Amino acid sequence: MATTEAVAVRTHVPSVVRRNTILLAIVQGIAWLTIQSLVLLGADTAFRITNDKAWSGVPLTVFGVASALTGPNAGRLMDRFGRRPPLMAGQAVLGLGTIMAALSAFYGSLPGFLFASIVMGIGTGASVLSRSAAADMYPVARRGEGISFILMGGAVAAIGGPQLLFIVTNSARSVGADPLVVPWAVVFLFTVAGVVSMLLLRPDPRDIAANLANYYPAEEPRAPAVQAPSRATPVILRQFPVIVAIAATGLVQAGMAMFMATAPLDIKLHGHGDAVYGILTGHFFGMLGLSLFIGRLADRLGRRLIILGGAVIFMIGAITTPIFHNPLYIGASLFLVGLGWSLCFVSGNTVLADMARPLERGRVLGANDMVVGLTSAAATLLGGVLLATGGFLMVGAVSIVLVLVPLFLAVRLREAEPGHYGTAPA
């Protein structure tokens, strides 16, 4: 009976949920477009201003810290006032940051560019929590799929973003404009679309979560999970499945951040500057292009198995990326790094959503984002130092050590069935 009901639910997603999912995916995509822009342009901008490779990871570092510190606060606001207002504010702040980045790059101001990176981090820290809103709108049997739908918005930006930036930078160069300035104006236009999308987000996903049985009558959520009072964040974070999820998202993100902060510059320094955009397109496709498929696998095979597979695939990519100098092989290896991250990120976030009640979900995912952001920021800063002192091979070795931690933790995770860990509320 349970299996039949799960299949029935899978064929009927309410139209209002589908519409809200698309709007949330737009916001996620704009956040990822901003991240990509900083990855592709941040190191170059810092290097042009300072002529010092050690500064290459600093823009992403301050961006990551700002995003990390924003996550918990944005999550609390989302739990208190609903998902829409903080997400809308995040897009507005993101737009302000892109304008500041353009002006700072134009005038060659490193402090200004770093401050713009902080502002963009604040906007992104709120915007990426749109995946929390996705978890609100789907039952446990489809929660991984729901989160991955939102990440597909990031996939569009991940696949198309580098090519868009390639076209914009080349066009700017052809007319005598600064190729490190014009792309930020283009990103600003997208943030305007993000604000409009959040104006159209109705009903608020938090309200859908509180009445999920009305939207999915074939799979009624357990009453205690919906009606029970909110728990303190430390109580939730001490549960072992949550610890596994934080390790799977935070440490794998840190390992990947090292590659994102250092790979573009290393590839250019080896004489393959024209191949950077294509290589990173493959990497970002690995990160997000298969997220919908991964979410469905997490719902059917369990979150634990997907985390284990993701850690192994990441390490294969981390081993092979530094030893190749051919752009094709580098691209294939970075694709594996991105795919491993995606497996861990989608499954880890799904575990967190499984373990949190509706009025806790924003806080829990926001707290996780803080951990992820701080470890990622430290990793980007370390990546620049490692590249300058030990080379790209050292970057890969340290990232492997980081990913071993969630691999060993996930081995100990007990998952009776997908999304159920004994103490996890539905």
Buried (B, 14 or more C-beta within 10 A) or exposed (E): EEEEBBEEBBEEBEEEBEEBBBBBBBBBBBBBBBBBBBBBBBBBBBBEBBEEBBBBBBBBBBBBBBBBBBBBBBBBBBBEEBBBBBBBBBBBBBBBBBBBBBBBBBEBBBEBBBBBBBBBBBBBBBBBBBBBBBBBBBBBBBBBBBBBBBBBBBBBBBBBBBEBBBEBBEBBEEEEBBBBBBBBBBBBEBBEEBBEBBEEBEBBBBBBBBEBBEBBEBBBBEEEBBEBEEBEBEEBBEBBBBBBBBBBBBBBBBBBBBBBBBBBBBBBEEEBEEBBBBBBBBBBBBBBBBBBEBBBBBBBBBBBBBBBBBBBBBBBBBBBBBEBEEBEBBBBBBBBBBBBBBBBBBBBBBBBBBBBBBBBBBBBBBBBBBBBBBBBBBBBBBBBBBBBEEEBBBBBBBBBEBBEBBBEBBEEBEBEEBBBBEEBBB
